[in-house]
Amino acid sequence: MKKEEHIKKLIRENGYSIRSYATHIGIPYTTLTSMLDDNIGKAAFDSVIKICKGLGITVDELFSIEEQKTDYLLTAKEQELIVAYRNHPEMRLAVHRILGIAEQEKLL
């Protein structure tokens, strides 16, 4: 997945349209659409920082997207859930039951 496509996906997942997100982060709509339609790597760094900050990702995360070999990327909330899962091993069996994950699998 390209960086621009991933940003559009995150914007939608956060409940914004491109226009409303541009307003939210203080970037002109035309600037944001230009960045997302062309190449965000050519954009002003300040604008890239605003986009990333508003989406809860780092610039490093954004620019590592094309290096990943899968379209399956985690949102900030999903990452937070994974960290909580790892920090509470006593809750893992209950989480597995709620999610319908086979109980015979070893809990790590």
Phi and psi restraints in degrees (value plus and minus 20) as a CYANA .aco file:
   2 LYS   PHI     -96.4   -56.4
   2 LYS   PSI     135.0   175.0
   3 LYS   PHI     -75.2   -35.2
   3 LYS   PSI     -65.0   -25.0
   4 GLU   PHI     -83.1   -43.1
   4 GLU   PSI     -61.5   -21.5
   5 GLU   PHI     -84.8   -44.8
   5 GLU   PSI     -59.9   -19.9
   6 HIS   PHI     -84.6   -44.6
   6 HIS   PSI     -61.2   -21.2
   7 ILE   PHI     -83.4   -43.4
   7 ILE   PSI     -64.3   -24.3
   8 LYS   PHI     -78.6   -38.6
   8 LYS   PSI     -61.3   -21.3
   9 LYS   PHI     -83.1   -43.1
   9 LYS   PSI     -66.2   -26.2
  10 LEU   PHI     -84.4   -44.4
  10 LEU   PSI     -57.6   -17.6
  11 ILE   PHI     -80.5   -40.5
  11 ILE   PSI     -67.5   -27.5
  12 ARG   PHI     -82.3   -42.3
  12 ARG   PSI     -63.6   -23.6
  13 GLU   PHI     -83.0   -43.0
  13 GLU   PSI     -46.4    -6.4
  14 ASN   PHI    -109.3   -69.3
  14 ASN   PSI     -13.6    26.4
  15 GLY   PHI      65.5   105.5
  15 GLY   PSI      -2.9    37.1
  16 TYR   PHI    -129.3   -89.3
  16 TYR   PSI     135.1   175.1
  17 SER   PHI    -110.7   -70.7
  17 SER   PSI     149.3   189.3
  18 ILE   PHI     -80.4   -40.4
  18 ILE   PSI     -63.1   -23.1
  19 ARG   PHI     -82.9   -42.9
  19 ARG   PSI     -67.0   -27.0
  20 SER   PHI     -88.9   -48.9
  20 SER   PSI     -52.8   -12.8
  21 TYR   PHI     -88.5   -48.5
  21 TYR   PSI     -60.2   -20.2
  22 ALA   PHI     -77.7   -37.7
  22 ALA   PSI     -64.8   -24.8
  23 THR   PHI     -83.5   -43.5
  23 THR   PSI     -63.7   -23.7
  24 HIS   PHI     -77.7   -37.7
  24 HIS   PSI     -61.2   -21.2
  25 ILE   PHI    -117.1   -77.1
  25 ILE   PSI     -22.2    17.8
  26 GLY   PHI      58.8    98.8
  26 GLY   PSI      13.7    53.7
  27 ILE   PHI    -137.0   -97.0
  27 ILE   PSI     118.2   158.2
  28 PRO   PHI     -77.7   -37.7
  28 PRO   PSI     120.6   160.6
  29 TYR   PHI     -73.5   -33.5
  29 TYR   PSI     -64.4   -24.4
  30 THR   PHI     -84.5   -44.5
  30 THR   PSI     -53.8   -13.8
  31 THR   PHI     -86.9   -46.9
  31 THR   PSI     -66.6   -26.6
  32 LEU   PHI     -83.7   -43.7
  32 LEU   PSI     -65.4   -25.4
  33 THR   PHI     -84.0   -44.0
  33 THR   PSI     -57.7   -17.7
  34 SER   PHI     -82.0   -42.0
  34 SER   PSI     -63.4   -23.4
  35 MET   PHI     -83.3   -43.3
  35 MET   PSI     -60.9   -20.9
  36 LEU   PHI    -100.8   -60.8
  36 LEU   PSI     -41.7    -1.7
  37 ASP   PHI    -109.8   -69.8
  37 ASP   PSI     -44.6    -4.6
  38 ASP   PHI    -125.1   -85.1
  38 ASP   PSI    -115.6   -75.6
  39 ASN   PHI    -171.1  -131.1
  39 ASN   PSI      91.4   131.4
  40 ILE   PHI     -84.7   -44.7
  40 ILE   PSI     -42.7    -2.7
  41 GLY   PHI     -86.0   -46.0
  41 GLY   PSI     -37.8     2.2
  42 LYS   PHI    -115.7   -75.7
  42 LYS   PSI     -20.4    19.6
  43 ALA   PHI     -99.0   -59.0
  43 ALA   PSI     142.8   182.8
  44 ALA   PHI     -82.8   -42.8
  44 ALA   PSI     116.1   156.1
  45 PHE   PHI     -79.6   -39.6
  45 PHE   PSI     -57.4   -17.4
  46 ASP   PHI     -79.2   -39.2
  46 ASP   PSI     -59.7   -19.7
  47 SER   PHI     -87.8   -47.8
  47 SER   PSI     -60.6   -20.6
  48 VAL   PHI     -82.9   -42.9
  48 VAL   PSI     -61.7   -21.7
  49 ILE   PHI     -81.5   -41.5
  49 ILE   PSI     -64.5   -24.5
  50 LYS   PHI     -80.2   -40.2
  50 LYS   PSI     -63.2   -23.2
  51 ILE   PHI     -82.2   -42.2
  51 ILE   PSI     -68.7   -28.7
  52 CYS   PHI     -84.8   -44.8
  52 CYS   PSI     -65.8   -25.8
  53 LYS   PHI     -79.4   -39.4
  53 LYS   PSI     -62.9   -22.9
  54 GLY   PHI     -84.9   -44.9
  54 GLY   PSI     -46.2    -6.2
  55 LEU   PHI    -116.7   -76.7
  55 LEU   PSI     -23.8    16.2
  56 GLY   PHI      54.4    94.4
  56 GLY   PSI       9.3    49.3
  57 ILE   PHI    -144.6  -104.6
  57 ILE   PSI     141.2   181.2
  58 THR   PHI    -112.6   -72.6
  58 THR   PSI     142.4   182.4
  59 VAL   PHI     -82.6   -42.6
  59 VAL   PSI     -58.2   -18.2
  60 ASP   PHI     -80.1   -40.1
  60 ASP   PSI     -63.0   -23.0
  61 GLU   PHI     -80.9   -40.9
  61 GLU   PSI     -63.6   -23.6
  62 LEU   PHI     -80.3   -40.3
  62 LEU   PSI     -66.9   -26.9
  63 PHE   PHI    -101.0   -61.0
  63 PHE   PSI     -24.1    15.9
  64 SER   PHI    -115.9   -75.9
  64 SER   PSI     -23.0    17.0
  65 ILE   PHI     -77.6   -37.6
  65 ILE   PSI     -68.0   -28.0
  66 GLU   PHI     -89.6   -49.6
  66 GLU   PSI     -36.3     3.7
  67 GLU   PHI     -96.6   -56.6
  67 GLU   PSI     -41.8    -1.8
  68 GLN   PHI     -95.2   -55.2
  68 GLN   PSI     124.6   164.6
  69 LYS   PHI    -114.1   -74.1
  69 LYS   PSI     -11.4    28.6
  70 THR   PHI    -153.0  -113.0
  70 THR   PSI     136.1   176.1
  71 ASP   PHI    -105.9   -65.9
  71 ASP   PSI     -22.4    17.6
  72 TYR   PHI    -110.0   -70.0
  72 TYR   PSI      80.4   120.4
  73 LEU   PHI    -136.5   -96.5
  73 LEU   PSI     126.0   166.0
  74 LEU   PHI    -111.9   -71.9
  74 LEU   PSI     119.2   159.2
  75 THR   PHI     -96.0   -56.0
  75 THR   PSI     148.9   188.9
  76 ALA   PHI     -80.8   -40.8
  76 ALA   PSI     -58.5   -18.5
  77 LYS   PHI     -86.6   -46.6
  77 LYS   PSI     -60.4   -20.4
  78 GLU   PHI     -84.1   -44.1
  78 GLU   PSI     -59.8   -19.8
  79 GLN   PHI     -83.3   -43.3
  79 GLN   PSI     -59.7   -19.7
  80 GLU   PHI     -83.1   -43.1
  80 GLU   PSI     -60.8   -20.8
  81 LEU   PHI     -84.7   -44.7
  81 LEU   PSI     -59.8   -19.8
  82 ILE   PHI     -84.3   -44.3
  82 ILE   PSI     -62.7   -22.7
  83 VAL   PHI     -82.2   -42.2
  83 VAL   PSI     -64.3   -24.3
  84 ALA   PHI     -82.4   -42.4
  84 ALA   PSI     -61.1   -21.1
  85 TYR   PHI     -78.5   -38.5
  85 TYR   PSI     -66.3   -26.3
  86 ARG   PHI     -88.4   -48.4
  86 ARG   PSI     -51.7   -11.7
  87 ASN   PHI    -100.8   -60.8
  87 ASN   PSI     -28.8    11.2
  88 HIS   PHI    -150.1  -110.1
  88 HIS   PSI      51.2    91.2
  89 PRO   PHI     -81.2   -41.2
  89 PRO   PSI     -45.2    -5.2
  90 GLU   PHI     -88.2   -48.2
  90 GLU   PSI     -36.6     3.4
  91 MET   PHI    -117.8   -77.8
  91 MET   PSI     -26.1    13.9
  92 ARG   PHI     -81.9   -41.9
  92 ARG   PSI     -62.1   -22.1
  93 LEU   PHI     -81.5   -41.5
  93 LEU   PSI     -61.7   -21.7
  94 ALA   PHI     -84.8   -44.8
  94 ALA   PSI     -61.3   -21.3
  95 VAL   PHI     -83.0   -43.0
  95 VAL   PSI     -62.7   -22.7
  96 HIS   PHI     -81.6   -41.6
  96 HIS   PSI     -61.8   -21.8
  97 ARG   PHI     -84.4   -44.4
  97 ARG   PSI     -64.5   -24.5
  98 ILE   PHI     -81.3   -41.3
  98 ILE   PSI     -60.5   -20.5
  99 LEU   PHI    -106.3   -66.3
  99 LEU   PSI     -25.8    14.2
 100 GLY   PHI      53.9    93.9
 100 GLY   PSI       8.7    48.7
 101 ILE   PHI    -103.0   -63.0
 101 ILE   PSI     115.2   155.2
 102 ALA   PHI     -71.4   -31.4
 102 ALA   PSI     108.3   148.3
 103 GLU   PHI     -94.1   -54.1
 103 GLU   PSI     -41.4    -1.4
 104 GLN   PHI     -91.7   -51.7
 104 GLN   PSI     -34.3     5.7
 105 GLU   PHI     -87.6   -47.6
 105 GLU   PSI     122.0   162.0
 106 LYS   PHI     -89.7   -49.7
 106 LYS   PSI     117.8   157.8
 107 LEU   PHI    -104.8   -64.8
 107 LEU   PSI     111.3   151.3
